[in-house]
Amino acid sequence: MPVPKQRNSQEENDKIRQGETPEGWEKNPHRLSQKDLDARWTKKNGQSYYGYKNHISIDVKFGFVRSYHVTDASVHDSKALGKIIDGENLDDRIWGDSAYRSEDIEWVLEQLEFDSKIHERAYRNKPLSEEQKSNNRQKSKIRAKVEHVFGAWVMSMGGKLLRSIGKIRANANIGLKNLAYNIRRYIFWETQKE
């Protein structure tokens, strides 16, 4: 979720990362109130992004957002998996892209009696076999339903840009968008009954 970019010096950014307020900002409370001290930068496919991430868990059958967790953009996806696993979910399968895969996560999911359907990833000098590629294609048919949520945000809910400052407000905005998406899904399923 992109947010307005901050125009800070390198020294100011270093202080913010350390959890400190840069010198002189306290003297100008209006300037400080316009600075997002929680958002972070990340790079994906060679492009830099500034903001937050919306990690979601959806119901595969109906497409409802079951749970979500908001982090700054620099947090790796695998760090948020524990926050979005729903123990009350009747389905014991976990679908996810390769960012969620690691030996530790696979072990934890096995201990929690979940069936991991997380994509396998290729490593340097260890390409995926044809069987692994085929398995990933099969998994993608289910996992792609998560992307429908973000597609709906962009196509009919005003996009993903947040105009709020701070993680607490970003969490509220993202939560409201997830709720609005669920209401839209509910209306969709109700009209299908007719």
Residue frames as a rotation matrix with the C-alpha (Angstrom) as fourth column:
MET 1
0.586 0.810 0.000 0.00
0.810 -0.586 0.000 0.00
0.000 0.000 -1.000 0.00
PRO 2
-0.394 -0.792 0.466 1.86
0.763 -0.565 -0.316 3.09
0.513 0.231 0.826 -1.15
VAL 3
0.548 0.449 -0.706 1.73
0.746 -0.643 0.170 6.26
-0.377 -0.620 -0.688 0.93
PRO 4
0.947 -0.230 0.223 3.02
-0.076 -0.838 -0.541 9.76
0.311 0.495 -0.811 0.09
LYS 5
0.323 -0.916 -0.236 6.81
0.747 0.400 -0.531 9.66
0.581 -0.005 0.814 -0.06
GLN 6
0.840 -0.142 -0.524 8.79
0.356 -0.584 0.729 11.43
-0.409 -0.799 -0.440 2.61
ARG 7
0.593 -0.679 0.433 11.50
0.213 -0.386 -0.898 13.88
0.777 0.624 -0.084 1.59
ASN 8
0.951 -0.307 0.045 14.01
-0.093 -0.142 0.986 13.36
-0.296 -0.941 -0.163 4.38
SER 9
0.265 -0.937 -0.228 17.77
-0.910 -0.165 -0.382 13.58
0.320 0.308 -0.896 4.43
GLN 10
0.091 -0.325 -0.941 19.86
-0.049 0.943 -0.330 10.44
0.995 0.076 0.070 4.93
GLU 11
-0.885 -0.458 0.083 20.64
-0.071 -0.043 -0.997 11.47
0.460 -0.888 0.006 8.53
GLU 12
-0.369 0.838 0.401 16.93
-0.926 -0.296 -0.232 11.99
-0.076 -0.457 0.886 9.27
ASN 13
0.457 0.544 -0.704 16.07
-0.639 0.751 0.166 8.58
0.619 0.374 0.691 7.84
ASP 14
-0.372 -0.674 -0.639 18.80
0.080 0.662 -0.745 6.93
0.925 -0.328 -0.192 9.92
LYS 15
-0.900 0.084 0.428 17.34
-0.431 -0.323 -0.842 8.49
0.067 -0.943 0.327 13.09
ILE 16
0.057 0.998 -0.032 13.81
-0.995 0.060 0.077 7.40
0.079 0.028 0.996 12.14
ARG 17
0.272 -0.007 -0.962 14.98
-0.301 0.949 -0.092 3.78
0.914 0.315 0.256 11.59
GLN 18
-0.718 -0.604 -0.346 16.53
0.183 0.317 -0.931 3.84
0.672 -0.732 -0.117 15.06
GLY 19
0.066 0.860 -0.507 13.19
0.892 0.177 0.416 4.94
0.447 -0.479 -0.755 16.53
GLU 20
-0.417 -0.292 -0.861 14.35
0.694 -0.713 -0.094 8.47
-0.586 -0.637 0.501 17.29
THR 21
0.777 0.619 0.111 12.91
0.576 -0.629 -0.523 11.81
-0.254 0.470 -0.845 16.20
PRO 22
0.010 -0.830 0.558 15.39
0.890 -0.246 -0.383 13.83
0.455 0.500 0.737 14.10
GLU 23
-0.509 -0.331 -0.794 16.78
0.729 -0.656 -0.194 17.00
-0.457 -0.678 0.576 15.61
GLY 24
-0.955 0.100 -0.280 14.68
-0.173 -0.953 0.250 20.11
-0.242 0.287 0.927 15.18
TRP 25
-0.643 0.758 -0.105 11.45
0.208 0.305 0.929 18.29
0.737 0.576 -0.354 14.33
GLU 26
-0.241 0.562 -0.791 10.02
0.970 0.158 -0.183 18.76
0.022 -0.812 -0.584 17.84
LYS 27
-0.703 -0.111 -0.702 10.32
0.271 -0.955 -0.120 22.54
-0.657 -0.275 0.702 17.39
ASN 28
-0.681 0.487 -0.546 8.01
-0.732 -0.463 0.500 22.41
-0.009 0.740 0.672 14.38
PRO 29
-0.549 0.478 0.686 5.01
-0.130 0.762 -0.634 20.25
-0.826 -0.437 -0.356 15.36
HIS 30
0.491 0.749 -0.444 3.20
-0.565 -0.114 -0.817 20.96
-0.663 0.652 0.367 12.08
ARG 31
0.010 -0.588 -0.808 6.07
-0.947 0.255 -0.197 19.47
0.322 0.767 -0.555 10.11
LEU 32
-0.859 -0.375 0.349 6.32
-0.492 0.794 -0.356 16.50
-0.144 -0.478 -0.867 12.47
SER 33
-0.128 0.899 0.419 2.59
-0.311 0.365 -0.878 15.79
-0.942 -0.243 0.233 12.13
GLN 34
0.668 0.363 -0.650 3.08
-0.699 0.004 -0.716 15.42
-0.257 0.932 0.256 8.35
LYS 35
-0.308 -0.859 -0.409 5.89
-0.904 0.398 -0.155 12.88
0.296 0.322 -0.899 8.63
ASP 36
0.825 0.522 -0.215 5.13
-0.463 0.844 0.273 9.16
0.324 -0.125 0.938 8.51
LEU 37
-0.035 -0.896 0.443 7.65
-0.999 0.031 -0.016 7.63
0.000 -0.443 -0.896 10.89
ASP 38
0.128 0.179 0.976 6.32
-0.443 0.890 -0.105 4.07
-0.887 -0.419 0.193 10.48
ALA 39
0.962 0.266 -0.059 6.34
-0.160 0.373 -0.914 3.49
-0.221 0.889 0.402 6.69
ARG 40
0.036 -0.981 0.190 9.42
-0.193 0.179 0.965 1.91
-0.981 -0.071 -0.183 5.10
TRP 41
0.146 -0.124 -0.981 10.94
-0.982 -0.138 -0.129 1.28
-0.119 0.983 -0.142 1.67
THR 42
0.142 -0.198 0.970 11.13
0.002 0.980 0.200 -2.06
-0.990 -0.027 0.140 -0.10
LYS 43
-0.381 -0.300 -0.874 12.23
-0.870 -0.202 0.449 -3.20
-0.311 0.932 -0.184 -3.52
LYS 44
0.097 0.459 0.883 10.28
0.048 0.884 -0.465 -5.68
-0.994 0.087 0.064 -5.66
ASN 45
0.476 0.020 0.879 11.25
0.811 0.376 -0.447 -6.70
-0.340 0.926 0.163 -9.18
GLY 46
-0.422 -0.817 0.393 13.77
0.898 -0.436 0.058 -3.86
0.124 0.377 0.918 -9.32
GLN 47
-0.107 0.456 0.884 11.22
0.159 -0.869 0.468 -1.18
0.981 0.191 0.020 -8.40
SER 48
-0.926 -0.278 -0.257 11.18
0.304 -0.143 -0.942 0.65
0.225 -0.950 0.217 -5.05
TYR 49
0.094 0.987 0.132 7.99
0.340 -0.157 0.927 1.09
0.936 -0.042 -0.350 -3.02
TYR 50
-0.918 -0.317 0.237 7.31
-0.078 -0.440 -0.895 3.13
0.388 -0.840 0.379 0.10
GLY 51
-0.101 0.940 0.324 4.48
-0.791 -0.274 0.546 2.31
0.603 -0.201 0.772 2.48
TYR 52
-0.271 0.183 0.945 2.82
-0.791 0.518 -0.326 -0.69
-0.549 -0.836 0.004 4.08
LYS 53
-0.829 0.068 -0.556 1.81
-0.310 0.770 0.557 -4.27
0.466 0.634 -0.617 3.24
ASN 54
0.075 0.905 0.419 -1.60
-0.988 0.125 -0.094 -5.84
-0.138 -0.406 0.903 3.67
HIS 55
-0.915 -0.329 -0.232 -1.09
-0.346 0.937 0.037 -9.55
0.205 0.114 -0.972 4.43
ILE 56
-0.072 0.982 0.173 -4.43
-0.996 -0.060 -0.071 -11.33
-0.059 -0.177 0.982 4.06
SER 57
-0.949 0.019 0.315 -5.97
0.013 1.000 -0.020 -14.74
-0.315 -0.015 -0.949 4.51
ILE 58
-0.390 0.853 -0.347 -9.05
-0.921 -0.350 0.173 -15.45
0.026 0.387 0.922 2.43
ASP 59
0.021 0.551 0.834 -11.72
-0.263 0.808 -0.527 -18.11
-0.965 -0.209 0.162 2.28
VAL 60
-0.878 -0.477 0.039 -11.01
-0.102 0.267 0.958 -20.12
-0.468 0.837 -0.283 -0.87
LYS 61
-0.513 0.731 0.449 -14.62
0.831 0.555 0.045 -21.07
-0.216 0.396 -0.892 -1.55
PHE 62
0.508 0.861 -0.015 -16.35
0.848 -0.502 -0.171 -17.70
-0.154 0.074 -0.985 -1.13
GLY 63
-0.018 -0.631 0.776 -13.47
0.723 -0.544 -0.426 -15.20
0.691 0.553 0.465 -1.36
PHE 64
0.905 0.348 0.243 -14.01
0.081 -0.704 0.706 -13.38
0.417 -0.619 -0.665 1.96
VAL 65
-0.180 -0.934 0.308 -11.02
-0.316 -0.241 -0.918 -11.84
0.932 -0.263 -0.251 3.75
ARG 66
0.526 0.361 -0.770 -10.81
0.489 0.613 0.621 -13.95
0.696 -0.703 0.146 6.93
SER 67
0.679 -0.375 -0.632 -7.95
0.517 -0.368 0.773 -12.11
-0.522 -0.851 -0.056 8.61
TYR 68
0.643 -0.519 0.563 -5.34
0.327 -0.479 -0.815 -9.49
0.692 0.708 -0.138 7.79
HIS 69
0.499 -0.584 -0.640 -2.16
0.689 -0.180 0.702 -8.07
-0.525 -0.791 0.312 9.24
VAL 70
0.923 -0.166 0.347 -0.57
0.102 -0.764 -0.637 -4.72
0.371 0.623 -0.689 8.32
THR 71
0.367 -0.878 -0.307 3.20
0.721 0.060 0.690 -4.26
-0.588 -0.474 0.655 8.37
ASP 72
0.343 -0.358 -0.868 5.58
-0.532 -0.836 0.134 -1.70
-0.774 0.416 -0.477 6.93
ALA 73
0.846 0.122 -0.519 6.72
-0.531 0.283 -0.799 -2.54
0.049 0.951 0.305 3.40
SER 74
-0.062 -0.980 -0.192 10.18
-0.899 0.138 -0.415 -3.74
0.433 0.147 -0.889 4.46
VAL 75
-0.141 0.049 0.989 8.85
-0.719 0.682 -0.137 -6.72
-0.681 -0.730 -0.061 6.46
HIS 76
-0.866 -0.212 -0.452 9.28
-0.472 0.641 0.604 -10.00
0.162 0.737 -0.656 4.58
ASP 77
-0.008 0.965 -0.263 6.03
-0.755 0.167 0.634 -11.85
0.655 0.204 0.727 3.84
SER 78
-0.071 -0.050 -0.996 7.12
0.247 0.967 -0.066 -14.94
0.966 -0.251 -0.057 5.77
LYS 79
-0.943 -0.327 -0.062 7.32
0.156 -0.268 -0.951 -12.89
0.294 -0.906 0.303 9.00
ALA 80
-0.594 0.781 0.193 3.57
-0.803 -0.559 -0.208 -12.17
-0.055 -0.279 0.959 8.86
LEU 81
-0.454 0.436 -0.777 2.35
-0.286 0.754 0.591 -15.71
0.844 0.491 -0.218 8.13
GLY 82
-0.772 0.101 -0.628 1.79
0.567 0.558 -0.606 -16.55
0.289 -0.823 -0.488 11.80
LYS 83
-0.843 0.442 -0.307 -0.48
-0.149 -0.739 -0.657 -13.52
-0.517 -0.508 0.689 12.21
ILE 84
-0.341 0.744 -0.574 -2.86
-0.939 -0.301 0.167 -14.50
-0.049 0.596 0.801 9.41
ILE 85
-0.789 0.110 -0.604 -3.19
-0.024 0.977 0.210 -18.25
0.614 0.180 -0.769 9.97
ASP 86
-0.144 0.855 0.499 -6.72
-0.935 -0.282 0.214 -18.88
0.324 -0.436 0.840 11.17
GLY 87
-0.937 -0.285 0.201 -6.95
-0.345 0.841 -0.417 -21.84
-0.050 -0.460 -0.887 13.54
GLU 88
-0.286 0.920 0.269 -10.75
-0.232 0.206 -0.951 -21.87
-0.930 -0.334 0.155 13.23
ASN 89
-0.129 0.189 -0.974 -10.60
-0.989 -0.100 0.112 -22.40
-0.076 0.977 0.199 9.47
LEU 90
0.604 0.468 0.646 -12.18
-0.451 0.868 -0.207 -25.74
-0.658 -0.166 0.735 8.59
ASP 91
0.918 -0.357 -0.175 -9.80
-0.021 0.396 -0.918 -26.23
0.397 0.846 0.356 5.65
ASP 92
0.735 -0.678 -0.028 -6.41
0.181 0.156 0.971 -27.51
-0.653 -0.719 0.238 6.77
ARG 93
0.245 -0.654 0.716 -4.60
0.969 0.144 -0.200 -26.43
0.028 0.743 0.669 3.60
ILE 94
0.380 -0.261 -0.887 -2.41
0.142 -0.932 0.335 -23.32
-0.914 -0.253 -0.317 3.44
TRP 95
0.524 -0.178 0.833 -1.90
0.848 0.020 -0.529 -21.76
0.077 0.984 0.162 0.00
GLY 96
0.704 -0.296 -0.646 0.76
0.002 -0.908 0.418 -19.13
-0.711 -0.296 -0.638 -0.56
ASP 97
0.869 -0.468 -0.162 3.43
-0.246 -0.124 -0.961 -17.88
0.430 0.875 -0.223 -2.92
SER 98
0.428 -0.766 -0.481 7.07
0.570 0.641 -0.514 -18.86
0.702 -0.054 0.710 -2.59
ALA 99
-0.196 -0.493 0.847 7.85
-0.362 -0.767 -0.530 -15.90
0.911 -0.411 -0.029 -0.30
TYR 100
0.458 0.470 0.754 6.14
-0.869 0.056 0.492 -17.81
0.189 -0.881 0.434 2.51
ARG 101
0.902 -0.078 -0.424 8.22
0.048 0.996 -0.080 -20.96
0.428 0.052 0.902 2.04
SER 102
-0.069 -0.955 0.287 11.10
-0.861 -0.088 -0.501 -21.95
0.504 -0.282 -0.817 4.30
GLU 103
-0.450 -0.155 -0.879 12.10
0.124 0.964 -0.234 -25.09
0.884 -0.215 -0.415 6.18
ASP 104
-0.995 0.064 -0.079 11.05
0.067 -0.166 -0.984 -23.51
-0.076 -0.984 0.161 9.48
ILE 105
-0.422 0.896 -0.134 7.62
-0.881 -0.441 -0.173 -22.53
-0.214 0.045 0.976 8.18
GLU 106
-0.061 0.377 -0.924 7.07
-0.570 0.747 0.342 -25.97
0.819 0.548 0.169 6.66
TRP 107
-0.737 -0.273 -0.618 7.99
0.297 0.691 -0.659 -27.57
0.607 -0.670 -0.428 10.01
VAL 108
-0.904 0.427 0.034 5.64
-0.260 -0.483 -0.836 -25.27
-0.340 -0.765 0.547 11.97
LEU 109
-0.187 0.877 -0.443 2.75
-0.972 -0.101 0.211 -25.92
0.140 0.470 0.871 9.58
GLU 110
-0.247 0.034 -0.968 3.32
-0.169 0.982 0.078 -29.65
0.954 0.183 -0.237 9.93
GLN 111
-0.935 -0.138 -0.327 3.27
0.291 0.229 -0.929 -29.35
0.203 -0.964 -0.173 13.74
LEU 112
-0.675 0.729 -0.117 0.00
-0.520 -0.582 -0.625 -27.38
-0.524 -0.361 0.772 13.53
GLU 113
-0.443 0.433 0.785 -1.38
0.462 0.861 -0.214 -30.12
-0.768 0.267 -0.582 11.25
PHE 114
0.456 0.478 -0.751 -1.77
-0.448 -0.606 -0.657 -27.87
-0.769 0.636 -0.062 8.22
ASP 115
0.350 -0.288 0.891 -1.22
0.761 0.643 -0.091 -29.21
-0.547 0.710 0.444 4.72
SER 116
-0.100 -0.491 -0.865 1.24
-0.097 -0.861 0.500 -26.83
-0.990 0.134 0.038 3.05
LYS 117
0.480 0.241 0.844 0.37
0.822 0.214 -0.528 -25.89
-0.308 0.947 -0.095 -0.53
ILE 118
0.592 -0.365 -0.718 2.96
-0.204 -0.930 0.305 -23.11
-0.780 -0.034 -0.625 -0.63
HIS 119
0.953 -0.214 -0.216 4.77
-0.208 0.059 -0.976 -22.66
0.222 0.975 0.012 -3.94
GLU 120
0.489 -0.871 0.040 8.24
0.691 0.416 0.591 -24.08
-0.532 -0.261 0.806 -4.32
ARG 121
0.866 -0.241 -0.439 10.95
-0.371 -0.897 -0.241 -21.70
-0.336 0.371 -0.866 -5.40
ALA 122
0.715 -0.693 0.090 14.04
0.528 0.452 -0.719 -22.05
0.457 0.562 0.689 -7.55
TYR 123
0.723 -0.593 -0.355 17.44
0.038 -0.479 0.877 -21.16
-0.690 -0.647 -0.324 -6.20
ARG 124
0.401 -0.676 -0.618 20.66
-0.907 -0.387 -0.166 -20.18
-0.127 0.628 -0.768 -7.92
ASN 125
-0.574 -0.662 -0.482 22.02
-0.775 0.629 0.059 -23.24
0.264 0.408 -0.874 -9.76
LYS 126
-0.895 0.377 0.238 18.95
0.234 0.852 -0.468 -25.25
-0.379 -0.363 -0.851 -8.60
PRO 127
-0.697 0.682 -0.223 16.13
-0.664 -0.494 0.561 -24.68
0.272 0.539 0.797 -11.09
LEU 128
-0.060 0.784 0.618 12.70
-0.723 0.393 -0.569 -26.20
-0.689 -0.481 0.542 -10.52
SER 129
-0.876 -0.134 0.464 12.02
0.145 0.844 0.517 -29.59
-0.461 0.520 -0.719 -12.05
GLU 130
-0.763 0.642 -0.074 9.15
-0.239 -0.174 0.955 -30.00
0.600 0.747 0.286 -14.51
GLU 131
-0.197 0.694 -0.693 7.14
0.744 0.566 0.355 -31.73
0.639 -0.445 -0.627 -11.78
GLN 132
-0.464 -0.035 -0.885 7.67
0.756 -0.536 -0.375 -28.80
-0.461 -0.843 0.275 -9.40
LYS 133
-0.967 0.123 -0.224 6.66
-0.219 -0.852 0.475 -26.33
-0.132 0.508 0.851 -12.12
SER 134
-0.519 0.816 -0.255 3.53
0.090 0.349 0.933 -28.35
0.850 0.461 -0.254 -12.80
ASN 135
-0.186 0.406 -0.895 2.69
0.961 0.266 -0.079 -28.48
0.206 -0.874 -0.440 -9.08
ASN 136
-0.750 -0.144 -0.645 3.16
0.361 -0.907 -0.218 -24.70
-0.554 -0.396 0.732 -8.82
ARG 137
-0.879 0.474 -0.044 0.79
-0.278 -0.436 0.856 -24.17
0.387 0.765 0.515 -11.76
GLN 138
-0.210 0.823 -0.528 -1.86
0.533 0.549 0.644 -26.28
0.820 -0.146 -0.554 -10.02
LYS 139
-0.278 0.038 -0.960 -1.37
0.934 -0.222 -0.279 -24.38
-0.224 -0.974 0.026 -6.77
SER 140
-0.974 -0.165 -0.154 -1.61
0.126 -0.964 0.236 -21.05
-0.187 0.210 0.960 -8.61
LYS 141
-0.529 0.840 0.120 -5.18
0.233 0.008 0.973 -21.79
0.816 0.542 -0.200 -9.66
ILE 142
0.372 0.626 -0.685 -6.24
0.841 0.085 0.534 -21.61
0.393 -0.775 -0.495 -5.99
ARG 143
-0.207 -0.573 -0.793 -3.68
0.876 -0.470 0.111 -19.11
-0.436 -0.671 0.599 -4.71
ALA 144
-0.812 -0.137 0.567 -4.55
0.473 -0.723 0.504 -16.55
0.341 0.677 0.652 -7.39
LYS 145
0.216 0.976 0.014 -7.86
0.742 -0.173 0.647 -15.88
0.635 -0.130 -0.762 -5.61
VAL 146
0.130 -0.264 -0.956 -5.95
0.836 -0.490 0.248 -13.73
-0.534 -0.831 0.157 -3.13
GLU 147
-0.850 -0.527 0.030 -4.96
0.445 -0.685 0.576 -11.44
-0.283 0.503 0.817 -5.98
HIS 148
-0.244 0.843 0.479 -8.65
0.731 -0.165 0.662 -10.87
0.637 0.512 -0.576 -6.77
VAL 149
0.457 0.368 -0.810 -8.94
0.850 -0.448 0.276 -8.88
-0.262 -0.815 -0.517 -3.54
PHE 150
-0.291 -0.666 -0.687 -6.19
0.363 -0.741 0.565 -6.46
-0.885 -0.085 0.458 -4.59
GLY 151
-0.850 0.060 0.524 -7.57
0.513 -0.135 0.848 -6.33
0.122 0.989 0.084 -8.12
ALA 152
0.189 0.981 0.029 -10.98
0.892 -0.184 0.413 -5.31
0.411 -0.052 -0.910 -6.75
TRP 153
0.227 -0.200 -0.953 -9.29
0.654 -0.694 0.301 -2.59
-0.722 -0.692 -0.026 -4.69
VAL 154
-0.728 -0.641 -0.243 -7.64
0.235 -0.567 0.789 -1.15
-0.644 0.518 0.564 -7.79
MET 155
-0.829 0.370 0.418 -10.52
0.464 0.040 0.885 -1.55
0.311 0.928 -0.205 -10.23
SER 156
-0.044 0.961 0.274 -13.51
0.397 -0.234 0.887 -0.52
0.917 0.148 -0.371 -8.14
MET 157
0.654 0.301 -0.694 -12.50
0.746 -0.099 0.659 0.70
0.130 -0.948 -0.289 -4.69
GLY 158
0.987 -0.155 0.039 -10.29
-0.158 -0.984 0.082 3.68
0.026 -0.087 -0.996 -5.43
GLY 159
0.385 -0.904 -0.186 -6.90
-0.217 0.108 -0.970 1.97
0.897 0.414 -0.155 -5.66
LYS 160
0.463 -0.309 -0.831 -4.31
0.743 0.646 0.174 1.06
0.483 -0.698 0.528 -3.07
LEU 161
-0.462 -0.689 0.558 -2.82
0.275 -0.710 -0.649 4.49
0.843 -0.146 0.517 -2.28
LEU 162
0.260 0.469 -0.844 -3.29
0.957 -0.010 0.290 5.50
0.127 -0.883 -0.451 1.35
ARG 163
0.037 -0.192 0.981 -3.54
0.181 -0.964 -0.195 9.18
0.983 0.184 -0.001 2.29
SER 164
0.960 0.278 0.042 -3.03
-0.005 -0.131 0.991 8.63
0.281 -0.952 -0.124 5.99
ILE 165
0.044 -0.964 0.263 0.02
-0.585 -0.238 -0.775 9.13
0.810 -0.120 -0.574 8.18
GLY 166
-0.421 -0.339 0.841 1.23
-0.900 0.268 -0.343 6.43
-0.110 -0.902 -0.418 10.55
LYS 167
-0.911 -0.043 -0.410 0.73
-0.141 0.967 0.212 2.70
0.387 0.251 -0.887 10.95
ILE 168
-0.719 0.694 -0.032 -2.33
0.267 0.234 -0.935 2.99
-0.641 -0.681 -0.354 13.22
ARG 169
0.009 0.739 -0.673 -4.27
-0.573 -0.548 -0.609 4.98
-0.819 0.392 0.418 10.63
ALA 170
-0.471 -0.231 -0.851 -2.98
-0.860 0.336 0.385 2.79
0.197 0.913 -0.356 7.79
ASN 171
-0.993 0.120 -0.014 -4.19
0.118 0.944 -0.309 -0.27
-0.024 -0.309 -0.951 9.71
ALA 172
-0.335 0.924 -0.183 -7.63
0.075 -0.168 -0.983 1.32
-0.939 -0.343 -0.013 10.13
ASN 173
-0.015 0.306 -0.952 -7.85
-0.875 -0.465 -0.136 2.32
-0.484 0.831 0.275 6.45
ILE 174
-0.713 -0.315 -0.627 -6.76
-0.608 0.723 0.328 -1.10
0.350 0.615 -0.707 5.24
GLY 175
-0.898 0.423 0.121 -9.14
0.239 0.699 -0.673 -2.80
-0.369 -0.576 -0.729 7.66
LEU 176
-0.090 0.900 -0.426 -12.03
-0.283 -0.433 -0.855 -0.70
-0.955 0.044 0.294 6.35
LYS 177
-0.164 -0.018 -0.986 -11.13
-0.986 -0.030 0.164 -1.54
-0.033 0.999 -0.013 2.75
ASN 178
-0.956 -0.173 -0.236 -11.00
-0.181 0.984 0.009 -5.24
0.231 0.052 -0.972 3.64
LEU 179
-0.604 0.797 0.023 -14.41
0.222 0.196 -0.955 -4.90
-0.766 -0.572 -0.295 5.30
ALA 180
0.039 0.604 -0.796 -15.84
-0.710 -0.544 -0.447 -3.08
-0.703 0.583 0.407 2.28
TYR 181
-0.580 -0.303 -0.756 -14.49
-0.768 0.513 0.383 -5.85
0.272 0.803 -0.530 0.05
ASN 182
-0.972 0.230 0.039 -16.21
0.192 0.884 -0.427 -8.46
-0.133 -0.408 -0.903 2.25
ILE 183
-0.233 0.933 -0.275 -19.50
-0.114 -0.307 -0.945 -6.56
-0.966 -0.188 0.178 2.03
ARG 184
-0.077 0.142 -0.987 -19.19
-0.970 -0.238 0.041 -6.51
-0.229 0.961 0.156 -1.76
ARG 185
-0.861 -0.270 -0.430 -18.53
-0.375 0.909 0.180 -10.27
0.343 0.316 -0.885 -1.76
TYR 186
-0.759 0.641 0.117 -21.53
0.228 0.430 -0.874 -10.84
-0.610 -0.636 -0.472 0.49
ILE 187
0.034 0.779 -0.626 -23.77
-0.559 -0.504 -0.658 -8.85
-0.828 0.373 0.418 -1.87
PHE 188
-0.407 -0.263 -0.875 -22.37
-0.900 0.279 0.334 -10.84
0.156 0.923 -0.350 -4.80
TRP 189
-0.987 -0.006 -0.163 -23.19
0.016 0.991 -0.132 -14.19
0.162 -0.133 -0.978 -3.15
GLU 190
-0.483 0.872 -0.082 -26.65
0.076 -0.052 -0.996 -12.99
-0.872 -0.487 -0.041 -2.09
THR 191
0.059 0.498 -0.865 -27.48
-0.852 -0.427 -0.304 -12.00
-0.521 0.755 0.399 -5.68
GLN 192
-0.723 -0.365 -0.586 -26.26
-0.630 0.697 0.344 -15.42
0.283 0.618 -0.734 -6.88
LYS 193
-0.833 0.474 0.286 -28.94
0.141 0.682 -0.718 -17.09
-0.535 -0.558 -0.635 -4.73
GLU 194
0.044 0.902 -0.429 -31.63
-0.377 -0.382 -0.844 -15.28
-0.925 0.199 0.323 -6.66
